[in-house]
Amino acid sequence: MNKKLDALIKNNPLRVDYYDRYEQIIEDYNLGKEYKSIKEVFDELLNLFGELTEEEKRSGKEKLSEEELAVFDMLNKGKKVKDKERAEVKEAAKNLLKKLQENEFKVVDWTEKSQTKAAVRRAINDYLYSKLPYPTYEDGDIAVKTEVLYNFFESRYRDYGRVI
């Protein structure tokens, strides 16, 4: 269970809720909360494991890579997106990641240079501004999503330029 959780969270930090639920189940059991039987705890863990297995399959169902799914989830978090807009957001997630991987992330040590960091942040903001559906994503939303994605990319793609 820990290995599965670690792998899921590594790919997409928004999955941390699963880890929190796992920790809560274990903590409740250890504290004897509500005097749960071993069978009840085991059933809860099995349910969680089933959800984790479904979550692992979600990128395939969405027709996105794990990385694209993480970007898509970050763009969707806290938003009520209509079906038509969902397709637009999905496409924006895929293309933004591809664009950054082909250009900005190829700069060696891009996270160490203020100019390249600013260029990446601006590229994210400009792309989101031009591709996300309005009015679902207004200027303030785009600014927030830019920061969330920038922070994710900075930690995840720090050494991308060296790998190639």
Phi and psi in degrees as GROMACS dihedral restraints (atoms count N, CA, C in turn):
[ dihedral_restraints ]
;  ai    aj    ak    al  type     phi  dphi    fc
    3     4     5     6     1   -61.0    20    10
    4     5     6     7     1   -43.0    20    10
    6     7     8     9     1   -62.4    20    10
    7     8     9    10     1   -43.0    20    10
    9    10    11    12     1   -64.1    20    10
   10    11    12    13     1   -44.8    20    10
   12    13    14    15     1   -62.0    20    10
   13    14    15    16     1   -46.3    20    10
   15    16    17    18     1   -59.3    20    10
   16    17    18    19     1   -43.8    20    10
   18    19    20    21     1   -64.7    20    10
   19    20    21    22     1   -43.1    20    10
   21    22    23    24     1   -64.5    20    10
   22    23    24    25     1   -43.5    20    10
   24    25    26    27     1   -70.5    20    10
   25    26    27    28     1   -35.6    20    10
   27    28    29    30     1   -59.9    20    10
   28    29    30    31     1   -40.6    20    10
   30    31    32    33     1   -75.6    20    10
   31    32    33    34     1   -29.6    20    10
   33    34    35    36     1  -151.8    20    10
   34    35    36    37     1   102.0    20    10
   36    37    38    39     1   -62.5    20    10
   37    38    39    40     1   -15.9    20    10
   39    40    41    42     1   -72.9    20    10
   40    41    42    43     1    -6.9    20    10
   42    43    44    45     1   -85.2    20    10
   43    44    45    46     1     7.8    20    10
   45    46    47    48     1   -60.7    20    10
   46    47    48    49     1   -22.1    20    10
   48    49    50    51     1   -59.0    20    10
   49    50    51    52     1   -35.2    20    10
   51    52    53    54     1   -63.8    20    10
   52    53    54    55     1   -42.3    20    10
   54    55    56    57     1   -65.0    20    10
   55    56    57    58     1   -41.4    20    10
   57    58    59    60     1   -60.6    20    10
   58    59    60    61     1   -42.2    20    10
   60    61    62    63     1   -63.0    20    10
   61    62    63    64     1   -42.8    20    10
   63    64    65    66     1   -60.0    20    10
   64    65    66    67     1   -48.4    20    10
   66    67    68    69     1   -60.1    20    10
   67    68    69    70     1   -39.4    20    10
   69    70    71    72     1   -66.3    20    10
   70    71    72    73     1   -41.5    20    10
   72    73    74    75     1   -60.1    20    10
   73    74    75    76     1   -46.7    20    10
   75    76    77    78     1   -66.0    20    10
   76    77    78    79     1   -43.7    20    10
   78    79    80    81     1   -62.8    20    10
   79    80    81    82     1   -45.2    20    10
   81    82    83    84     1   -59.2    20    10
   82    83    84    85     1   -42.2    20    10
   84    85    86    87     1   -64.5    20    10
   85    86    87    88     1   -46.4    20    10
   87    88    89    90     1   -64.3    20    10
   88    89    90    91     1   -32.4    20    10
   90    91    92    93     1   -86.6    20    10
   91    92    93    94     1    -4.5    20    10
   93    94    95    96     1    69.7    20    10
   94    95    96    97     1    22.7    20    10
   96    97    98    99     1   -57.5    20    10
   97    98    99   100     1   128.0    20    10
   99   100   101   102     1    57.1    20    10
  100   101   102   103     1    18.5    20    10
  102   103   104   105     1    47.1    20    10
  103   104   105   106     1    48.4    20    10
  105   106   107   108     1   -65.3    20    10
  106   107   108   109     1   139.2    20    10
  108   109   110   111     1   -77.2    20    10
  109   110   111   112     1   162.1    20    10
  111   112   113   114     1   -60.2    20    10
  112   113   114   115     1   -37.7    20    10
  114   115   116   117     1   -62.2    20    10
  115   116   117   118     1   -42.3    20    10
  117   118   119   120     1   -63.8    20    10
  118   119   120   121     1   -43.3    20    10
  120   121   122   123     1   -64.1    20    10
  121   122   123   124     1   -44.2    20    10
  123   124   125   126     1   -60.3    20    10
  124   125   126   127     1   -42.7    20    10
  126   127   128   129     1   -61.9    20    10
  127   128   129   130     1   -42.0    20    10
  129   130   131   132     1   -62.8    20    10
  130   131   132   133     1   -42.8    20    10
  132   133   134   135     1   -65.1    20    10
  133   134   135   136     1   -38.5    20    10
  135   136   137   138     1   -64.3    20    10
  136   137   138   139     1   -42.3    20    10
  138   139   140   141     1   -61.0    20    10
  139   140   141   142     1   -45.1    20    10
  141   142   143   144     1   -62.6    20    10
  142   143   144   145     1   -42.8    20    10
  144   145   146   147     1   -60.8    20    10
  145   146   147   148     1   -40.5    20    10
  147   148   149   150     1   -62.5    20    10
  148   149   150   151     1   -41.3    20    10
  150   151   152   153     1   -64.9    20    10
  151   152   153   154     1   -38.9    20    10
  153   154   155   156     1   -63.9    20    10
  154   155   156   157     1   -39.6    20    10
  156   157   158   159     1   -63.6    20    10
  157   158   159   160     1   -42.1    20    10
  159   160   161   162     1   -64.1    20    10
  160   161   162   163     1   -40.2    20    10
  162   163   164   165     1   -63.4    20    10
  163   164   165   166     1   -37.2    20    10
  165   166   167   168     1   -62.2    20    10
  166   167   168   169     1   -31.8    20    10
  168   169   170   171     1   -84.9    20    10
  169   170   171   172     1   -12.6    20    10
  171   172   173   174     1   -61.6    20    10
  172   173   174   175     1   -36.0    20    10
  174   175   176   177     1   -62.2    20    10
  175   176   177   178     1   -39.3    20    10
  177   178   179   180     1   -65.0    20    10
  178   179   180   181     1   -41.9    20    10
  180   181   182   183     1   -65.1    20    10
  181   182   183   184     1   -35.8    20    10
  183   184   185   186     1   -82.1    20    10
  184   185   186   187     1    -8.3    20    10
  186   187   188   189     1    59.9    20    10
  187   188   189   190     1    45.0    20    10
  189   190   191   192     1  -131.6    20    10
  190   191   192   193     1   151.7    20    10
  192   193   194   195     1   -72.3    20    10
  193   194   195   196     1   167.6    20    10
  195   196   197   198     1   -58.8    20    10
  196   197   198   199     1   -39.9    20    10
  198   199   200   201     1   -65.8    20    10
  199   200   201   202     1   -43.6    20    10
  201   202   203   204     1   -64.5    20    10
  202   203   204   205     1   -38.8    20    10
  204   205   206   207     1   -62.3    20    10
  205   206   207   208     1   -40.1    20    10
  207   208   209   210     1   -61.0    20    10
  208   209   210   211     1   -44.6    20    10
  210   211   212   213     1   -64.2    20    10
  211   212   213   214     1   -45.4    20    10
  213   214   215   216     1   -57.8    20    10
  214   215   216   217     1   -46.6    20    10
  216   217   218   219     1   -61.8    20    10
  217   218   219   220     1   -40.6    20    10
  219   220   221   222     1   -65.8    20    10
  220   221   222   223     1   -37.3    20    10
  222   223   224   225     1   -69.3    20    10
  223   224   225   226     1   -34.2    20    10
  225   226   227   228     1   -83.5    20    10
  226   227   228   229     1   -22.3    20    10
  228   229   230   231     1   -56.6    20    10
  229   230   231   232     1   125.4    20    10
  231   232   233   234     1    79.0    20    10
  232   233   234   235     1     7.7    20    10
  234   235   236   237     1  -117.6    20    10
  235   236   237   238     1   144.8    20    10
  237   238   239   240     1  -101.6    20    10
  238   239   240   241     1   105.2    20    10
  240   241   242   243     1  -108.7    20    10
  241   242   243   244     1   131.1    20    10
  243   244   245   246     1   -73.1    20    10
  244   245   246   247     1   163.4    20    10
  246   247   248   249     1   -55.6    20    10
  247   248   249   250     1   -47.4    20    10
  249   250   251   252     1   -62.1    20    10
  250   251   252   253     1   -42.7    20    10
  252   253   254   255     1   -67.5    20    10
  253   254   255   256     1   -33.3    20    10
  255   256   257   258     1   -58.4    20    10
  256   257   258   259     1   -42.5    20    10
  258   259   260   261     1   -63.3    20    10
  259   260   261   262     1   -39.3    20    10
  261   262   263   264     1   -65.0    20    10
  262   263   264   265     1   -42.3    20    10
  264   265   266   267     1   -66.8    20    10
  265   266   267   268     1   -40.0    20    10
  267   268   269   270     1   -61.8    20    10
  268   269   270   271     1   -45.4    20    10
  270   271   272   273     1   -64.8    20    10
  271   272   273   274     1   -39.7    20    10
  273   274   275   276     1   -62.3    20    10
  274   275   276   277     1   -41.6    20    10
  276   277   278   279     1   -61.7    20    10
  277   278   279   280     1   -47.3    20    10
  279   280   281   282     1   -61.3    20    10
  280   281   282   283     1   -49.0    20    10
  282   283   284   285     1   -73.3    20    10
  283   284   285   286     1   -33.0    20    10
  285   286   287   288     1   -63.7    20    10
  286   287   288   289     1   -48.7    20    10
  288   289   290   291     1   -59.9    20    10
  289   290   291   292     1   -45.1    20    10
  291   292   293   294     1   -61.3    20    10
  292   293   294   295     1   -45.3    20    10
  294   295   296   297     1   -59.6    20    10
  295   296   297   298     1   -46.2    20    10
  297   298   299   300     1   -67.4    20    10
  298   299   300   301     1   -39.0    20    10
  300   301   302   303     1   -67.0    20    10
  301   302   303   304     1   -33.6    20    10
  303   304   305   306     1   -80.4    20    10
  304   305   306   307     1   -20.6    20    10
  306   307   308   309     1  -125.6    20    10
  307   308   309   310     1   -83.1    20    10
  309   310   311   312     1   -59.5    20    10
  310   311   312   313     1   -41.0    20    10
  312   313   314   315     1   -73.0    20    10
  313   314   315   316     1   -14.1    20    10
  315   316   317   318     1   -75.3    20    10
  316   317   318   319     1   -14.0    20    10
  318   319   320   321     1   -71.0    20    10
  319   320   321   322     1   120.8    20    10
  321   322   323   324     1   -62.6    20    10
  322   323   324   325     1   133.6    20    10
  324   325   326   327     1    58.1    20    10
  325   326   327   328     1    37.9    20    10
  327   328   329   330     1   -60.2    20    10
  328   329   330   331     1   -26.9    20    10
  330   331   332   333     1   -79.5    20    10
  331   332   333   334     1    -8.4    20    10
  333   334   335   336     1   -96.7    20    10
  334   335   336   337     1   -10.9    20    10
  336   337   338   339     1  -112.9    20    10
  337   338   339   340     1   126.1    20    10
  339   340   341   342     1   -62.7    20    10
  340   341   342   343     1   -35.6    20    10
  342   343   344   345     1   -67.2    20    10
  343   344   345   346     1   -43.0    20    10
  345   346   347   348     1   -73.2    20    10
  346   347   348   349     1   -34.4    20    10
  348   349   350   351     1   -60.9    20    10
  349   350   351   352     1   -44.8    20    10
  351   352   353   354     1   -64.8    20    10
  352   353   354   355     1   -37.2    20    10
  354   355   356   357     1   -65.8    20    10
  355   356   357   358     1   -39.3    20    10
  357   358   359   360     1   -66.1    20    10
  358   359   360   361     1   -46.1    20    10
  360   361   362   363     1   -60.3    20    10
  361   362   363   364     1   -43.3    20    10
  363   364   365   366     1   -66.2    20    10
  364   365   366   367     1   -40.1    20    10
  366   367   368   369     1   -62.5    20    10
  367   368   369   370     1   -42.0    20    10
  369   370   371   372     1   -62.7    20    10
  370   371   372   373     1   -50.6    20    10
  372   373   374   375     1   -60.6    20    10
  373   374   375   376     1   -47.6    20    10
  375   376   377   378     1   -62.0    20    10
  376   377   378   379     1   -41.8    20    10
  378   379   380   381     1   -65.3    20    10
  379   380   381   382     1   -47.7    20    10
  381   382   383   384     1   -61.8    20    10
  382   383   384   385     1   -41.7    20    10
  384   385   386   387     1   -60.9    20    10
  385   386   387   388     1   -37.4    20    10
  387   388   389   390     1   -85.4    20    10
  388   389   390   391     1   -21.0    20    10
  390   391   392   393     1  -111.8    20    10
  391   392   393   394     1   -25.6    20    10
  393   394   395   396     1   -78.9    20    10
  394   395   396   397     1   142.8    20    10
  396   397   398   399     1   -68.6    20    10
  397   398   399   400     1   132.1    20    10
  399   400   401   402     1  -100.5    20    10
  400   401   402   403     1   140.1    20    10
  402   403   404   405     1   -94.5    20    10
  403   404   405   406     1     4.2    20    10
  405   406   407   408     1   -56.1    20    10
  406   407   408   409     1   -41.4    20    10
  408   409   410   411     1  -112.0    20    10
  409   410   411   412     1   103.0    20    10
  411   412   413   414     1   -92.1    20    10
  412   413   414   415     1   178.6    20    10
  414   415   416   417     1   -53.4    20    10
  415   416   417   418     1   -44.8    20    10
  417   418   419   420     1   -64.4    20    10
  418   419   420   421     1   -38.9    20    10
  420   421   422   423     1   -62.5    20    10
  421   422   423   424     1   -43.4    20    10
  423   424   425   426     1   -65.5    20    10
  424   425   426   427     1   -38.8    20    10
  426   427   428   429     1   -62.0    20    10
  427   428   429   430     1   -43.4    20    10
  429   430   431   432     1   -65.5    20    10
  430   431   432   433     1   -47.0    20    10
  432   433   434   435     1   -63.3    20    10
  433   434   435   436     1   -36.2    20    10
  435   436   437   438     1   -59.7    20    10
  436   437   438   439     1   -46.4    20    10
  438   439   440   441     1   -66.2    20    10
  439   440   441   442     1   -42.8    20    10
  441   442   443   444     1   -60.7    20    10
  442   443   444   445     1   -48.6    20    10
  444   445   446   447     1   -67.2    20    10
  445   446   447   448     1   -41.4    20    10
  447   448   449   450     1   -58.1    20    10
  448   449   450   451     1   -46.9    20    10
  450   451   452   453     1   -62.0    20    10
  451   452   453   454     1   -41.0    20    10
  453   454   455   456     1   -62.7    20    10
  454   455   456   457     1   -48.5    20    10
  456   457   458   459     1   -64.2    20    10
  457   458   459   460     1   -38.7    20    10
  459   460   461   462     1   -61.4    20    10
  460   461   462   463     1   -41.7    20    10
  462   463   464   465     1   -78.1    20    10
  463   464   465   466     1   -36.4    20    10
  465   466   467   468     1   -81.8    20    10
  466   467   468   469     1   -35.4    20    10
  468   469   470   471     1  -114.6    20    10
  469   470   471   472     1    23.7    20    10
  471   472   473   474     1   -52.0    20    10
  472   473   474   475     1   -44.9    20    10
  474   475   476   477     1  -105.8    20    10
  475   476   477   478     1    17.6    20    10
  477   478   479   480     1   -59.3    20    10
  478   479   480   481     1   -39.5    20    10
  480   481   482   483     1   -65.8    20    10
  481   482   483   484     1   -24.5    20    10
  483   484   485   486     1   -82.6    20    10
  484   485   486   487     1   -27.7    20    10
  486   487   488   489     1   -70.4    20    10
  487   488   489   490     1   -33.6    20    10
